Amino acid sequence: MYTALDSSVNAPLAVTDFSLHAFFWALGAVVTRRNVVPLAGVDAPPEQCLIPMWDMCNHRVGHIATNYDSAAQCVTCAAQADIAAGEQVSIHYGDRSAAHMLAFSGFVPPRAPAHDFLPLWLRL
């Protein structure tokens, strides 16, 4: 990686700015944005991929409206409500705990208490 950055004239990052810390930050950013998508018509495990448009959508409490359309072989996302010109687009990230949202989405939204939990293991 270091050699590739050092020899490239169009490197997105100067080799002097490349560090293990920067690498782990970038790796974490990509890993938390991956999505599992099935391969239509193929007897293989689903693929992990990035869906950049999802990263532009904010979270909104509602229902999951994103699905895989096997006929069209694409991911579809239906609006939860009418969206006016200039209004932000939001999707429901799922009923996840505050800890999960913080760790994997980078924020903690207000939510109904029924969706928030803290796993607690007790040994007797």
N, C-alpha and C positions, 0 to 999 in steps of 0.2 A: 504494500500500500504506500509506504513512504517513498519508495523508488518511483512508483507511478506518479505520485504528486510532484516529486522533484523533477522529473523529466518532462512533464506536460506543460505546454505553453498556455493551455486553456483550463488549467486546474481551477475548480471552484473554490479552493482553499489554498492559501500560501503554505508551503511546506513548513515555514517557521511557526505557523499557527496550529499545525497538526499536533495533537497530543493524545494520550490515552484517554484523558478526561473528555476531550471533544469527540473522540471515536465512540466512547460509551454513551455519551449524550445522544449522538446521531443514531446509534444502534437502538437505543431506548425509544426514540421518537418514531422510528420505522416499525419496530416490533409492536408497539402499542396501537399502531394504525392498521395492522394486517387484518384481513377478513377472510374467512373460509368460504370458498365458492365451489360448488360441485362442477364437475366436468360432464357436460351433457353427452349422453350416448357413449360414454367411455367407462369401462369397468376398472376404474382407478380411484384412489382416494381423492378427496377434494383438494383443490389447490389453495394456497394462501396467496392473497394478492392485495394490492393497495387500491382504494377507490377514492381518489382525490376529492371528488365532489362531496363525499360524506364529511371530509374534514372541514368543509366550508359551512356545514350545517350546525347550528347550535342545538343544544338539548332542550326539549320541551316535554313535559309530562303528558302522556297520552297513550297511544297504542303503537306497537311495532307495525310499520306499514312498508317495510322493505322485505322483498322476497326475491327468490331466484325464479325467473321465468324460463322453464326448460324448453318451451317451444321457440322462444326468441333467443335462447341461450345468452341471457343477460340478467343483470341485477336490476330490479325495478324498485322505485320508491314513490309511493303515493302521498300526496299532501294530506295532512290531517284536517286542514281547513283551507278556505280560500286565502290566497296570497295576493295582496295588492302590489302594484308596481313600486319598487323601492323598499318593500318590506323584507325583513330577514326570513330566510327559509330555515325551518327547524325540523328535527326528527326526534323520535323517542329512542333513547339509547338502550332502553330496557329497564326492568325493575331490578336495580342493583343497589348494593349497600353503599353508604357514603364512603367507606374505606375503598371499595372497588372503584368507584367513580374517581376518587382522588388519585389512586395508584395508576389507573389505566386511562383516564381521560383528563386528568390534571385539574379537576375542579370538583366542588361539592355543591350540587344544586339543592334548593329547598325541595322537600319531598314529603310524601305521606309517611307517617311512622311505620305503617305496615310493610314498607319496602326497605326499611333500614334495619340492620341487625348487626350484632357483634357475635361471631362464633365464640363460644366459651366451652372448653373441654374440662370436665370435672372428673377427677379420679377418686373412686371410693375405696 
